[in-house]
Amino acid sequence: MIGFIVRTAITAVALWVAVSIVPGLEANDVRTLLLAAIVLGIVNAIVRPVAVVLSIPVTILTFGLFLLVVNAGMLSLVAWLVPAFTVAGFAAALFGSVVISIVSATINGALTTG
């Protein structure tokens, strides 16, 4: 349970950084960020593996770069599921997913090595 809370908090912080940096990403308040973080965790656990498996041929042809598109799709799906969290287009979803990945990896790395 503690692990879930920590991962959700890290994702919420990463979403906050992405909303602050990337034009086209918007969240109404902190509750929206927490809800979006929970939904993103669920989407990444259930939908993303199916999307990754279905996109294996394209992922191989693009040397893995298509996974960025899959991540952007997952962020757009979260925006569709959480009304107070909005993504204005593919570019915002793409850059937002990159920022979220970098921030999450950085925080996770700092927590595990520290």
N, C-alpha and C positions, 0 to 999 in steps of 0.2 A: 504494500500500500504506500509506503514511504517513497519507493522508487517511482511509482506512478505520479505522485504529487511533485516530486523533484523534476521529472521529465516534463510534466505539464507546465511547471513554473519556468523551466528553461525555454520551452516552446513559446510561452506567453511573452517572455522577454525578447526572444528572437522576432516574434511577430511585432512587438512594439518598436524594435529597431527598424524593421522593414517598413512599417507604416510611417515612421519618422523620416526615413531616407528616400523611399521609392515613391515618386509621384504616381497617383492612380490607386494606391492602397489607402483605405480609410477604415477606421474603427471608431465607433461612437465613444466608448469609455473602456475602463479596465475590465469590467464584467464581460464586455464583448470580446476583449482579447483572451480572457480566460476560457470563455465558451468556445471561441475559435481554436484555441490551443487543444482543448479536449476533443473537439470534432476533428481537427487535423490528425491527432493521434489515432483516433478510431479509423479515419479514412486511410491513413498510412498503414494501419494494421490489416485492414480488410480489403479495400479496393486496390491500393497500389500494387500488391503482389500479383493480382490478376492482370492489371494493366502492364506490368513489367513482363510477365510471361507471354502475353499476347503480342507484345511489341519486340520480342527477341530478334526476329529477322531484321527489322529496321534498326534496332539498336546495334546489331553487328555491322550492318552496312555503314552506319554513321560513327563507328568506333566508340559507342557509348554515349555520344552527345544527345541522342534522342531521349535519354533518361531525364535531361533537363526539361524537355517538353512534357514528359510524364509528371514530373514534379510540379510544373506550372499548371497542368490539368488538375492535380490534386488540390492545389491552392484555390483554383477557380471553383472546384466542387465545394470546398469549404465556404467560399463566398456565396455560393448558391444556397447552401444549407443554413447559413447564419445570416439573417437579413441585415443586421447592423454592421456587418463586415463586408466591404465592397472592394472589388477588383475591377478596374476600368481597362479591360483589354488584355490581350495576350502578352504584350511587352511588360506591363506592370506585373502580371502573374509570373513571367519568366524571371525578371530581375528580383522580384520579391522572394521567389523560391530560392534563388541563389543566395540572397542575403540571409534568409532564414537558415539555410544549410550551413553557411559560414559561421554565423553567430552561434548556432547550436553546437557545432563541432568545436568551436573555440571554448565555449563555456564547459562542455563535457570534458574536453581535454584538460582544462584548468582544474576541474573538480577531481578528475581521476589521478592526475599526477601530483596534486598538491596535498 
